[in-house]
Amino acid sequence: MLNWVEFVTLLIIVVAAYFSIRVSNLLFAVVALAALSLLLSLEFYLLKAPDVAIAEAGIGAGLTTAIYVLAIYQIEKRDKKK
Protein backbone atom coordinates (compact mmCIF):
# COMPACT_ATOMS: atom_id res chain seq x y z
CA MET A 1 0.00 0.00 0.00
CA LEU A 2 2.85 2.38 0.72
CA ASN A 3 3.97 2.18 -2.89
CA TRP A 4 0.58 3.45 -4.03
CA VAL A 5 0.72 6.35 -1.60
CA GLU A 6 4.18 7.29 -2.86
CA PHE A 7 3.04 7.00 -6.47
CA VAL A 8 -0.04 9.16 -5.93
CA THR A 9 2.04 11.72 -4.03
CA LEU A 10 4.56 11.90 -6.85
CA LEU A 11 1.78 12.20 -9.42
CA ILE A 12 0.22 15.13 -7.53
CA ILE A 13 3.67 16.72 -7.21
CA VAL A 14 4.01 16.64 -11.01
CA VAL A 15 0.53 18.13 -11.43
CA ALA A 16 1.32 20.92 -8.96
CA ALA A 17 4.59 21.64 -10.76
CA TYR A 18 2.73 21.82 -14.09
CA PHE A 19 0.18 24.26 -12.66
CA SER A 20 2.86 26.42 -11.09
CA ILE A 21 4.52 26.80 -14.48
CA ARG A 22 1.50 27.16 -16.75
CA VAL A 23 -0.83 29.52 -14.87
CA SER A 24 -0.75 33.23 -15.51
CA ASN A 25 -1.93 34.26 -12.03
CA LEU A 26 1.18 34.67 -9.87
CA LEU A 27 -0.60 34.08 -6.59
CA PHE A 28 -2.06 30.80 -7.86
CA ALA A 29 1.42 29.77 -9.00
CA VAL A 30 2.80 30.46 -5.52
CA VAL A 31 0.01 28.41 -3.94
CA ALA A 32 0.80 25.56 -6.34
CA LEU A 33 4.48 25.78 -5.36
CA ALA A 34 3.52 25.68 -1.68
CA ALA A 35 1.41 22.58 -2.30
CA LEU A 36 4.29 21.04 -4.21
CA SER A 37 6.63 21.71 -1.31
CA LEU A 38 4.25 20.25 1.25
CA LEU A 39 3.78 17.13 -0.85
CA LEU A 40 7.52 16.88 -1.30
CA SER A 41 7.96 17.00 2.46
CA LEU A 42 5.38 14.21 2.74
CA GLU A 43 7.38 12.20 0.21
CA PHE A 44 10.56 12.74 2.21
CA TYR A 45 8.75 11.53 5.32
CA LEU A 46 7.53 8.43 3.49
CA LEU A 47 11.10 7.77 2.42
CA LYS A 48 12.09 7.81 6.11
CA ALA A 49 13.91 11.12 6.10
CA PRO A 50 11.96 13.10 8.71
CA ASP A 51 14.67 15.71 9.26
CA VAL A 52 14.66 16.61 5.56
CA ALA A 53 10.85 16.60 5.58
CA ILE A 54 10.71 19.08 8.46
CA ALA A 55 13.25 21.36 6.76
CA GLU A 56 11.35 21.21 3.46
CA ALA A 57 8.04 21.98 5.14
CA GLY A 58 9.42 24.84 7.19
CA ILE A 59 11.61 26.51 4.62
CA GLY A 60 10.09 25.38 1.33
CA ALA A 61 6.42 25.67 2.13
CA GLY A 62 6.49 28.26 4.87
CA LEU A 63 9.26 30.78 4.43
CA THR A 64 9.57 30.69 0.65
CA THR A 65 5.83 31.01 0.16
CA ALA A 66 5.70 33.99 2.51
CA ILE A 67 8.56 35.71 0.66
CA TYR A 68 6.88 35.13 -2.72
CA VAL A 69 3.52 36.44 -1.49
CA LEU A 70 5.17 39.55 -0.03
CA ALA A 71 7.02 40.14 -3.30
CA ILE A 72 3.79 39.84 -5.31
CA TYR A 73 2.08 42.23 -2.90
CA GLN A 74 4.91 44.78 -3.24
CA ILE A 75 4.86 44.55 -7.04
CA GLU A 76 1.10 45.05 -7.20
CA LYS A 77 1.33 47.94 -4.73
CA ARG A 78 4.05 49.59 -6.81
CA ASP A 79 2.08 49.10 -10.04
CA LYS A 80 -1.01 50.73 -8.54
CA LYS A 81 1.00 53.86 -7.67
CA LYS A 82 1.99 54.41 -11.30
Contacts in CASP RR format, 6 or more apart in sequence:
PFRMAT RR
TARGET T0000
AUTHOR 0000-0000-0000
METHOD contacts of the structure
MODEL  1
MLNWVEFVTLLIIVVAAYFSIRVSNLLFAVVALAALSLLLSLEFYLLKAP
DVAIAEAGIGAGLTTAIYVLAIYQIEKRDKKK
2 46 0 8 1.000
5 46 0 8 1.000
6 43 0 8 1.000
6 46 0 8 1.000
6 47 0 8 1.000
9 39 0 8 1.000
9 42 0 8 1.000
9 43 0 8 1.000
9 46 0 8 1.000
10 43 0 8 1.000
12 35 0 8 1.000
12 39 0 8 1.000
13 36 0 8 1.000
13 39 0 8 1.000
13 40 0 8 1.000
13 43 0 8 1.000
16 32 0 8 1.000
16 33 0 8 1.000
16 35 0 8 1.000
16 36 0 8 1.000
16 39 0 8 1.000
17 32 0 8 1.000
17 36 0 8 1.000
19 28 0 8 1.000
19 29 0 8 1.000
19 32 0 8 1.000
20 29 0 8 1.000
20 30 0 8 1.000
20 32 0 8 1.000
20 33 0 8 1.000
20 36 0 8 1.000
21 29 0 8 1.000
23 29 0 8 1.000
23 32 0 8 1.000
26 72 0 8 1.000
27 69 0 8 1.000
27 72 0 8 1.000
30 65 0 8 1.000
30 68 0 8 1.000
30 69 0 8 1.000
30 72 0 8 1.000
31 65 0 8 1.000
33 64 0 8 1.000
33 65 0 8 1.000
33 68 0 8 1.000
34 60 0 8 1.000
34 61 0 8 1.000
34 62 0 8 1.000
34 64 0 8 1.000
34 65 0 8 1.000
37 56 0 8 1.000
37 57 0 8 1.000
37 60 0 8 1.000
37 61 0 8 1.000
37 62 0 8 1.000
37 64 0 8 1.000
37 65 0 8 1.000
38 57 0 8 1.000
38 61 0 8 1.000
40 56 0 8 1.000
41 52 0 8 1.000
41 53 0 8 1.000
41 54 0 8 1.000
41 56 0 8 1.000
41 57 0 8 1.000
41 58 0 8 1.000
41 60 0 8 1.000
41 61 0 8 1.000
42 53 0 8 1.000
44 50 0 8 1.000
44 52 0 8 1.000
44 53 0 8 1.000
44 56 0 8 1.000
45 53 0 8 1.000
END
